[in-house]
């Protein structure tokens, strides 16, 4: 094998290049140490693989994109000063003092009737149905006797037919078939007055031959008229026997009379005219 000589300066230059690459400062003996150092230059240093996999020290492409999209300092300052998006200390204190969303209230707190309260022995914990009897009321289908109606105005259609004996007070007017008078004179005749109250008039009824007629507004009976027609001197005279000749009655007609055959009334004068 041929022997080759190497310049010392060249070896120093190679050694310096190796130390610059590896970061070492120790002297390198030629050729062994230099050859070993050169061999290690291409190898990965200790912990290099772990360093590459360390996601804490390194950022990913996604993180880099997200961080590049972050707001700058002026936008951050404006965001921090936004009182609408942020809660103040006073608001936080007030909100923390609020009741929970699932909180409840007692009946007394909201002024409600407690469910333990009862109406006519029926608890108010559910809907209550009351009957007329529960509140002391009559059923809708109830009815009343006539004696129960002590006031108010009774519908005329509900008044039953009544006997006249039921009318025990007041005065029935003429328009309702009454007399309109509270009392009437006994034995007198009734005189109508249209729709006005009925009045009375005395009736003259002579029952003896000696009774006389006097001027008055009294009505007369047939007895009174009979006695008056049988008087000789006047209504005030005593009664005269019916057979005594006197002016009693005169009858005039166109009917011919035949003596001895025509029926004539004693005491009557008959006049026949054409």
Secondary structure, DSSP 8 states (H G I E B T S, - for coil): -------HHHHHHHHHHHHHHH---S---TTHHHHHHHHHHTS--TTHHHHHH-TTTS--HHHHHHHHTS--HHHHHHHHT-TTTS--HHHHHHHHTS--TT----TTTTT---TT-EETTEETTS-----GGGGT---TT----GGG--SS---GGG-----GGG--SS---GGGTS-S-S---TT-EEE--TTS--EEE-EE---STT----SSS-EE-HHHHHHHHTBSS-TTS-B--TTS----EEEEES----TTTS---TTEEEEE--
